[in-house]
Amino acid sequence: MSADDLSDEELLALDHNNHRGAFSGYLNKSRHSVDKHRFLLSWVKPVASDFILECGSSSGKTSIDFSSKSACHCHGVDFDPEAIAISSSLRDEHFPELKDLCSFECGDLAAMPLGRQINKVLMPDFTEHIPDRVFASILENIKRQASEAKLYIYTPLRSHIFEILKHHNFILKNPSGHINVKTRAELIAFLTEHGWEVEHVSWRPSSIPVFKYAEWLLGRVPLFGRLFQRRIAVIARPSSAN
């Protein structure tokens, strides 16, 4: 069964994330969490005047991190009501001072009102969890309501050796929620097809010690370097041709 054949109920039932575990990793400064959020901050460069929409906010840690370090407004949206309950509760428990800057909402990003004050849209580890039909509808809704917003996508690459092994269930196991991991070419083509102009593309290695340094080197080798490019970071805007 392809990802597009999954119903909304089946999508929600997949194991997308351990919300409390992810937030605990953030509080305890796990290697993965520190690496990810350090990069996201340097990449997106949030400032106090920003109003950022985070798609698939899960535990809320990314929105919380952005708001706490830049005083920007962040609004996290997730289709899982449990994720919103957990993220709101953890924000109030650990970062009560952010209640006016950082908010969370359970909603359908493909159809809900988004607010025209949004100037940046963040999709960190999100697109791999949704089928193309949902992805396309979300892109269209954002384009329609926030036509000046800049889109930031951060997601695993299907061409990396880990993802190849996972998708063949060899040595590594693919998380059930990772239903739409794309290659660089596939992601760029999808964005272009749905009316988005890609401004910048880069890749990042894993956060695993030693291995990440090998990836930095091997990822630059012609022909087979893509096997060691762990994640892709894409910045895009609604195409001016629309």
C-alpha positions in Angstrom: 0.0 0.0 0.0 1.4 3.4 -0.9 1.4 6.3 1.5 -1.4 8.1 -0.5 -3.7 5.1 0.1 -3.6 5.6 3.9 -6.7 7.2 5.4 -6.4 10.1 7.9 -7.3 7.6 10.7 -4.5 5.2 9.6 -2.0 8.1 9.4 -2.8 9.2 12.9 -2.4 5.6 14.2 1.2 5.4 12.9 4.1 5.8 15.4 5.2 9.3 14.3 7.0 10.4 17.5 7.4 9.9 21.2 6.4 13.4 22.2 7.4 13.3 25.8 10.6 11.4 25.0 11.6 14.1 22.4 10.9 16.9 24.9 13.0 15.1 27.6 15.8 14.8 25.1 15.6 18.6 24.6 15.6 19.4 28.3 18.5 17.0 28.9 20.5 18.4 25.9 20.8 15.1 24.1 23.3 15.0 21.2 20.6 14.8 18.6 18.5 17.6 20.0 21.4 20.0 20.5 22.7 19.3 17.0 19.3 19.7 15.4 18.3 22.9 17.2 21.7 24.6 16.9 21.5 24.1 13.1 17.9 25.2 12.8 18.6 28.4 14.7 21.6 29.2 12.5 19.7 28.3 9.4 16.3 30.0 9.9 17.7 32.9 11.9 14.6 33.8 13.9 14.2 37.4 15.1 11.7 39.0 17.4 9.6 40.4 14.5 9.1 36.9 13.0 5.8 35.0 13.2 6.7 31.4 12.5 4.3 28.5 11.7 5.7 25.1 12.7 4.1 22.3 10.8 3.9 19.0 12.8 5.0 20.6 16.1 4.9 17.3 18.0 6.4 17.9 21.5 6.7 21.6 20.8 10.4 21.7 21.5 11.4 23.5 18.3 8.9 26.3 18.6 9.8 26.7 22.3 13.5 26.8 21.5 13.0 29.5 18.8 10.8 31.6 21.0 13.0 31.3 24.1 16.2 32.2 22.2 14.9 34.9 19.8 11.6 36.2 21.3 9.9 35.5 18.0 6.2 34.3 17.9 5.8 30.6 17.0 2.6 28.8 16.4 2.9 25.0 16.3 0.2 22.9 14.5 -0.1 19.2 14.7 -2.9 16.8 13.6 -2.5 14.7 16.8 -4.5 16.1 19.7 -2.3 14.2 22.1 0.8 16.1 20.8 -0.9 19.4 21.3 -2.0 18.5 24.9 1.6 17.4 25.7 3.4 20.3 24.1 1.1 22.9 25.8 1.4 21.2 29.2 5.2 20.9 28.9 5.5 24.6 27.8 3.5 25.7 30.8 5.5 23.5 33.2 9.0 24.3 32.0 8.7 27.6 30.1 5.6 29.5 31.5 7.1 32.8 30.4 6.6 31.8 26.7 2.9 31.4 26.9 2.3 34.7 25.0 5.0 34.0 22.4 4.6 30.2 21.7 1.2 28.6 21.1 0.0 25.2 19.9 -3.1 24.1 18.0 -4.5 20.9 16.8 -5.6 21.3 13.2 -5.6 20.4 9.6 -2.8 22.3 7.9 -4.3 21.6 4.5 -7.5 23.5 5.2 -7.3 25.6 8.4 -6.9 29.4 8.5 -3.2 30.2 9.0 -3.0 34.0 9.6 -1.5 36.4 7.1 1.1 37.6 9.7 3.1 34.4 9.1 6.4 35.2 7.4 8.3 31.9 7.9 7.0 28.3 7.7 9.1 25.6 9.3 8.8 21.9 8.5 11.5 20.1 10.6 11.3 16.3 10.3 7.7 16.7 9.0 7.4 15.9 5.3 8.5 12.3 5.7 5.4 11.7 7.9 2.8 12.7 5.4 1.7 11.3 2.0 2.0 13.4 -1.2 -1.8 14.2 -1.3 -1.5 15.8 2.2 1.8 17.5 1.4 0.4 19.0 -1.8 -2.7 20.3 0.0 -0.6 21.9 2.8 1.6 23.6 0.3 -1.4 25.0 -1.6 -3.0 26.2 1.7 0.2 28.0 2.7 0.7 29.5 -0.7 -2.9 30.8 -0.8 -2.8 32.4 2.7 0.8 33.3 3.2 2.1 34.1 -0.3 5.1 36.0 1.0 6.3 33.4 3.5 9.5 31.6 3.2 9.4 27.8 3.6 12.1 25.8 5.5 12.1 22.0 5.0 14.5 19.8 7.0 14.1 16.1 6.4 16.0 12.8 6.0 17.3 11.9 2.5 16.0 8.6 0.9 19.4 8.2 -0.9 21.4 7.9 2.4 22.7 4.4 3.2 20.7 4.3 6.5 17.4 5.0 4.7 18.2 2.5 2.0 18.8 -0.2 4.7 15.7 0.9 6.6 13.4 0.8 3.5 14.6 -2.8 2.8 14.3 -3.8 6.4 17.9 -4.9 6.4 19.9 -4.4 9.6 17.9 -1.2 10.4 14.2 -0.9 11.0 12.2 1.9 9.3 9.9 3.8 11.7 6.3 3.2 10.8 5.7 7.0 10.7 8.4 7.5 8.0 6.1 6.9 5.0 7.4 9.4 2.5 11.2 9.9 2.7 12.3 11.5 -0.6 15.5 11.9 -2.5 16.9 15.4 -3.1 15.7 15.3 -6.8 12.2 14.0 -5.7 11.7 16.7 -3.1 12.8 19.6 -5.4 10.6 18.3 -8.2 7.6 18.0 -5.9 8.0 21.6 -4.7 8.4 22.9 -8.2 5.4 21.0 -9.5 3.2 22.5 -6.8 4.2 26.1 -7.3 7.2 26.6 -5.1 10.5 28.1 -6.2 13.5 26.5 -4.5 16.0 29.2 -3.3 18.6 27.2 -1.6 19.5 23.5 -0.9 22.1 22.1 1.4 22.7 18.8 3.2 23.9 17.8 6.6 25.5 14.7 8.2 24.2 12.6 11.1 24.8 13.7 14.7 26.5 10.3 15.5 30.0 10.9 16.7 32.8 9.8 14.4 30.3 8.8 11.7 29.3 12.4 11.1 32.9 13.4 10.3 33.2 10.5 7.8 29.9 11.7 6.2 31.2 15.2 5.8 34.1 13.8 3.8 32.4 11.0 1.9 29.3 13.1 1.2 31.4 15.3 -1.1 32.7 12.5 -3.2 31.3 12.4 -6.8 28.9 9.7 -7.8 28.4 7.8 -4.4 28.6 10.9 -2.1 24.8 11.0 -1.8 24.9 7.7 0.1 26.4 9.7 3.0 24.3 12.9 2.9 22.0 12.3 5.8 19.6 15.2 5.7 18.5 17.9 3.3 17.7 21.5 4.2 15.6 23.4 1.6 14.5 27.0 1.5 11.6 27.8 -0.9 9.1 30.5 -1.7 5.8 30.5 -3.6 6.7 30.8 -7.3 6.3 34.3 -8.8 4.8 32.5 -11.9 1.6 31.6 -9.9 
